[in-house]
Amino acid sequence: MKKNAFILFLCAAAFLAPLYAQEAGIFRQEGIASWYGKEFDGRPTSSGEIFDASKLTAAHPTLPFGTVLIVTNRHNNKKVTVRVNDRGPFVPARIIDVSRAAAEQLDMIVTGTAPVSIESVDRVAVSRPAEEPARTPPPAQTVYPPPAAEPVQTVYTPADAQPAAYDYVQAEPAGAYVPPAANAQTPLQLVPAAASLPTHARLTPAVNPAPGKVYRLQVGSYKVARNAVETFEKLKNAGLSPAYEQSGDYFRVVLAGIYGTDVYAVTEKIASAGFAEALIREER
């Protein structure tokens, strides 16, 4: 009996070993995805294949060409299966570039980036990035056109520097009530008005955006991706176009490409979404 049990154990181990080995070789990664499209159409990828934005392909810094990945948009749980045929992305905060066709299935065309998880269908061996040629850079990027006419800049004073608002109300005369004379005026008493919510998010550092400049506003930075997604949703519902950035373990929610003339209108929407502050930095 003991001998038969031992033989059965060896058979089971031999059967299960490949399954465990395959599971151990599955590649998984989480981070930010972006997409690239028409500007690369017809150009050779790092694998030598001609790029076609209508196909379900992707660029990854290290995975072997031909690796098949399941990409899941953690914002909406939409999935797409892509094949790695290129190198990229070339932004440290991002882990994968997908084609436009893949981005459409992930519903990330408008946002441009999205928090994703990627998982290989089969076992893979990760190579070093230096062993593969870099993707051919795209043509010069289109820059934002300057405003047609430079409007007069309106400078908003921060809410905490505004004088207190007052309501004028009639004061109750002290002591026994004595009807006022026909031509007498009732004295007025200043009563502070109820505090109101700020109408604009405060900029840090405090700057007056220049009309000819373009800025990036950071509304939040989170270690928990779910918190970044919630902030993203609030800003989107306020009529803005947020995007994700990643810095180390932190996910940032930013508003990019904001003209100096539009900054204060944007901070008004940020405040309406429930955020009192935004970090500002000049893009160009």
Buried (B, 14 or more C-beta within 10 A) or exposed (E): EEEEEEEEEEEEEEEEEEEEEEEEEEBEBBBBBBBBBEBBBEBBBBBEBEBBBEBBBBBBBBBBBEBBBBBBBBBEEBBBEBBBBBBBBEEEBBBBBBBBBBBBBBBBEEBBBBBBBBBBEEEBEBEEEEEBEEBEEEEEEEEEEEEEEEEEEEEBEEBEEEEEEEEEEEEEEEEEEEEEEEEEEEEEEEEEEEEEEBEBBBBEEEBEBBBEBBBBBBBBBBEEBEBBBBBBBBBBEBEBEBBBBBEEEBBBBBBBBBBBBBBBEBBBBBBBBEBEBBBBEEEE
